[in-house]
Amino acid sequence: MASASTAAGAGKAGVPKFGAISKGYNFASTWEQNAPLTEQQQAAIVALSHAVAERPFPLNLAQDTVAGMDNGLSISAKHSNAEDSGAIDAVLVNTNEFYKWFTDLEAAMKSETEEKYQHYVRTLTERIQTCDTILNQVDETLELFNELQLQHQAVATKTRTLHDACDRLVMEKQRLIEFAESLRAKLNYFDELENVATSFYSPSMNVAHENFIPLLKRLDDCISYVESNPQYAECNVYLVKFRQLQSRALGMIRSHVLSVLKNTSSQVQAAIRSSAGNKTSVSESVEASVIYVRFKAAANELKPVLEEIESRIPRKEYVQLLMECHKLYCEQRLLLVRGIVQQRISEFAKKEALPSLTRSGCAYLMQVCQLEHQLFDHFFPSSSEDVSSLAPLIDPLCTYLYDTLRPKLIHEANLDILCEVVDILKVEVLAEQVSRRGESLAGLRPTLERILADVHERLTFRARTHIRDEIANYLPLDEDLDYPAKLEQSAKTKLESSSSAQNSDVSRTWYPPLEKTISCLSKLYRCLEPAVFTGLAQEAVEVCSLSIQKASKLIAKRSSAMDGQLFLIKFLLILREQIAPFDIEFSVTHKELDFSHLLEHLRRILRGQASLFDWSRSTSLARTLSPRVLESQIDAKKELEKNLKATCEEFIMSVTKLVVDPMLSFVTKVTAVKVALSSGSQNKESAISKPLKDQAFATPEKVAELVQKVGSAIQQELPRVMDKLKLYLQNPATRAILFKPIKTNIVEAHIQVESLLKSEYSVEDIHNVVNMVPIQDLQAQLDNLM
């Protein structure tokens, strides 16, 4: 029964117990998700669970258990006692007493047994009630948690809505702040007008003030901003006012620069006067220390302002201001150095000749220009690369040298001096100094090139005058035409003098126009431009060749024709040899206008055959009045070669005629007889058909006579010719070239005569009467003459 009631109690408590555990688990899970425990908290819970895992019974339950145990013991004791007593005291008389006793005993035993179980039932019933109370409280708690969760969700929704609204308000606030700042930044440019104007119009404001440069920079920023945003209201009005303030500021800078430069110049001039004392000139050390070092120190306060101006070059206002500062600087520097430079160049001009003056003046100007460039670079670092910036200072200084040199150049007639000046300007100054130093001397280049151009012009004029007077119009003296005596005297001198003297006397035997031509061209070759030198060289070679030809004709009249030929060959060869190193073409193209065709057109117009103003016809005067351009090319070198070749051929023929003229005449007559015999008529056939040796001019005696004359000429005249040839032409190779055709002609004449003899004469006549020299012996004899 007790077990049944216990089972019933357990059945009653089973449903709510499981429902309470499920709800408790759901709540604990939600709670764990919303409020998770840290690792430290979880460790504390584990430690607590281990501590209470084997906890003791509650105090009341522990007393009941002990009491039950005591009751059991007492009952047993009582029972044992009763049993003993019953056994001892009870005296069962009959069956009824036994049944009664047994019934009492059984009831006593049941009561003792049921008391323990009833106690258990009561305890379990109380526990079930307690659990039911706990489950009810848990259900109520879960309901409260559900309500709390719903309220939490409602609060979270409201909080989220409020948060979103706050975010929107914050973003709107930030946007409004940015807009206000942007508007304030834009308005600041316009608001600066009053502040800048107040500062610039302040009596204490000047360029040296510490706030001047920042204010100027702020003013430039305002102008740039207003110019880039013309859509703003009253933008043009503000721009005009900003421009006015900028003009005022730039004017202050200009006045400040001018004032500082003037004060510095005054200090430097005073220092120069005090250092010079009574001296008329300033020493170079004083010049360098005062004019440059002291000026740099005195005007050093301008450097920050000028650097600020150069940093704003992209603005056209500052470009104009910088140019004005350059001009003011150059003007003040020119006032300081002009007198000193002019005085120094004047001293050079009084003491030195033209080449030395050119060298000294250019060296001094290069020094001044370099120092000025260094000083200019100190004040204007970014503008020093521009050559034109220093032009107002450098050009007047260079003009002093130009004005000093030009009158001397105009009056200078010596080609050597002019060539030396060209070499100084072209090589020493422009090529070595100006090109090497670069930017610092670039300002000198235009003036130096101008001086060089004037020297070239003067040198060209003097060269043409020299060619005309000393070469083309040269009047030879008797000693110039005293050939071959002059060469013979030179040969004797060479034998007596040393080898070093021989080299120095090479040109002494030259014809003077030739020597002057080669000397002039050698001087001009490195000094003039190739085009100008080509024209002068062509003209000089042409007139020199003509002068030599004229002299050869005079020598031919004075001495002999052969002397004239050899003279011409000698000096034409020298002229050709001397002009070979010049790497130019000795040819020029002459252009001239030809009006010779106009006469016929004018006649046609007068006859009415052509119109004066008929533009549609090619015969109109307007078309025919245009002149023809005739071009003619003159090559002096080719003309020289042509004259030399003709002279050599003339000399070869004259020597050939001098030696073998009888043979040539004989061969010519024989040829004429044979031609006449082959083409003659029958009437003359009987007169000329007789053998050649029977002709009056061709008898063996006549042939022997002409062979003897030729042999005598080879032995007597030809050696004299060779001696004269050696006298005029010292080069064996040249003599060999010239003698080779002469030898060929002599041998050829002998071969022709020998062939005629073999064909027309008997062997006895050839050996006994004519007796010609064998060809091999003749060649050996001619070779020995070389």
Secondary structure, 3 states (H helix, E strand, C coil): CHHHHHHHHHHHHHHHHHHHHHHHHHHHHHHHHHCCCCHHHHHHHHHHHHHCCCCCCCHHHHHHHHHHHHHHHHHHHHHHHHHHHHHHCCCCCCHHHHHHHHHHHHHHHHHHHHHHHHHHHHHHHHHHHHHHHHHHHHHHHHHHHHHHHHHHHHHHHHHHHHHHHHHHHHHHHHHHHHHHHHHHHHHHHHHHHHHHHHHHCCCCCCCCCCCHHHHHHHHHHHHHHHHHCCCCCCHHHHHHHHHHHHHHHHHHHHHHHHHHHHHHHHHHHHHHHHHHCCCCCCCHHHHHHHHHHHHHHHCCCHHHHHHHHHCCCCCHHHHHHHHHHHHHHHHHHHHHHHHHHHHHHHHHHHHCCHHHHHHHHHHHHHHHHHHHHHHHHHHCCCCCCCHHHHHHHHHHHHHHHHHHHHHHHHHCCCHHHHHHHHHHHHHHHHHHHHHHHHHHHHHHHHHHHHHHHHHHHHHHHHHHHHHHHHHHCCCCCCHHHCCCHHHHHHHHHHHHCCHHHHHHCHHHHCCHHHHHHHHHHHHHHCCCCHHHHHHHHHHHHHHHHHHHHHHHHHHHHHCCHHHHHHHHHHHHHHHHHHHCCCCCCCEEEEEEEECCCHHHHHHHHHCCCCCCCCCCCCCCHHHHCCCEEEEEEEEHHHHHHHHHHHHHHHHHHHHHHHHHHHHHHHHHHHHHHHHHHHHCCHHHHHHHCCCHHHCHHHCHHHHHHHHHHHHHHHHHHHHHHHHHHHHHCCCHHHHHHHHHHHHHHHHHHHHHHHHHHHHHCCHHHHHHHHCCCCHHHHHHHHHHCC
